[in-house]
């Protein structure tokens, strides 16, 4: 029998690298005559090349890449044949029953349009496209919802979810359109989706649009998470426009006009816990079985289709600022980036979502929320499980806390360069985190600077220009912790100081996507200036290396005081 423990894992973040971004400027109009091939050829020849565009970096053969978008074939056939489709047509909001998808045509984003960013790794490494195609009219129209690829039948997915602990009923893709599945030359199947592409039957009172602010953050973070080693949806491109979109940024009645954007994103699947919940809650049990069988057959090949316990499986996605069941992927990938944030000072009560008044999704509470969501998954599965199987699943869930704690312990041991296992390792880690909390030491830079300083420097308490360690050393118990840490390192046989530092640098980045950096880039993009976004991508694509450009713009320095007071808006 396939072991549910193989997927019952709480994802932990360890910073790694960001993809390079190709920044392009397009004509100041959505008129097709304006976007002529001659215009684009001229702009392409005059534009500055983006950083890190060496095709050999991705080991892609240029001769085998698709050089005409018309050759990119997608298919919606498998999804349409597998499930009943909504019998009602049209993008007007409604209650939908007895189906998984509704057919829904994207609403083209109104211009002027610009391609603000494109991921070379996704464009060439997943979609098999020559990145030069991103300079063309066809790509601009396709990635903004104005043109469909051959074989595409756009679909909006029906799902429900528990939001902030309460059943919210029907939710669904309110501003996203799945364009079809693409099988690349590696044999991987990816489902293409536009986000911000207009109304669907699940838009409720929404306008079906996304704004530049949230779209920049989604593009940045989804690509970042991939290089962090966290299974995630990917972002291929970001199209920005001047189309006015009305938003209440902080849900406080202060309405503002912003500009619209569309992200072209990809995932192996967009099914989530809420996909099952809506069927279970609606009593559509045969359709629930059909969806479960489809997901198992397509994505869990190790499960025997004849296994009577095949429905005894659980998945948990990476928790972010809105850790609702409709944001938890059945494949344990990160999807639907909303409010999120990297901690500045270490704080278990850190909440990345300003609308989360009760701190339900704070850093310290996310493990419990993960368990809550798994319990809701079990509830959704209960109609197709026997009583004995339900009891088995409950037993598995009882082991969640131990598995979660084990993963956290392993993660922080690696961040401190500890080898083997000693009885007091947990205390050493907890001691450090409590000091960081008391002194409000920077989470990222404390661990990074511990990886850059030698044992002798630590012993002498000399850390020149290491501001995070200086903050930490102000704690009255720092000397006690430091003695314990150095003694622990001294017992690691055949482990040199350089080896320890090398290991720690591989898991402790110098640079992460801090909110103030993202907000600064967003403000520039909203003014049609993509330079800071490109610079930020360049720096974050080398998180372990000192960058002169980072020093020049202050990214390597202590975060400014205003960053601590920064509020990141929730609406998208």
TAJO-V230402 format. One line per field, one symbol per residue. ss: DSSP state (~ for helix, > for strand, _ for the rest). A space follows every 10 residues. Layout:
ss=???
This chain:
ss=___~~~____ __________ >_________ ______~~~~ ~~~~~~____ ____~~~~__ _~~~_>__~~ ~___>_~~~~ ~~__>_____ __________ >>>_______ __>>>>>>>~ ~~~~~___>_ ~~~~~_~~~~ ~~~_______ ____>>>__> >>>__>>>>> _____>>>>> >>>_____>> >>>>>_____ _________> >~~~~~~~~~ ~~~~~~~___ _>_>>>>>>> >>>>>>>>__ ____>>>>>> >>>>>>>___ _>~~~~~~~~ ~___~~~~~~ ~~~~~~~~~_ __________ __________ ____~~~>>_ ___>______ ____>_____ __________ __~~~~~~~~ ~~~~~~~~~~ ~~~~__~~~~ ~~~~~~~~_~ ~~~~~~~~~~ ~~~~~_____ ____~~~~~~ ~~~~~~~~~_ _>~~~~~~~~ ~~__~~~~~~ ______~~~~ ~~~____~~~ ~~~~~~~~~~ ______~~~~ ~~~~~_____ ____~~~~~~ ~~~~~~____ ~~~~~~~~~~ _______~~~ ~~~_______ ~~~~______ __
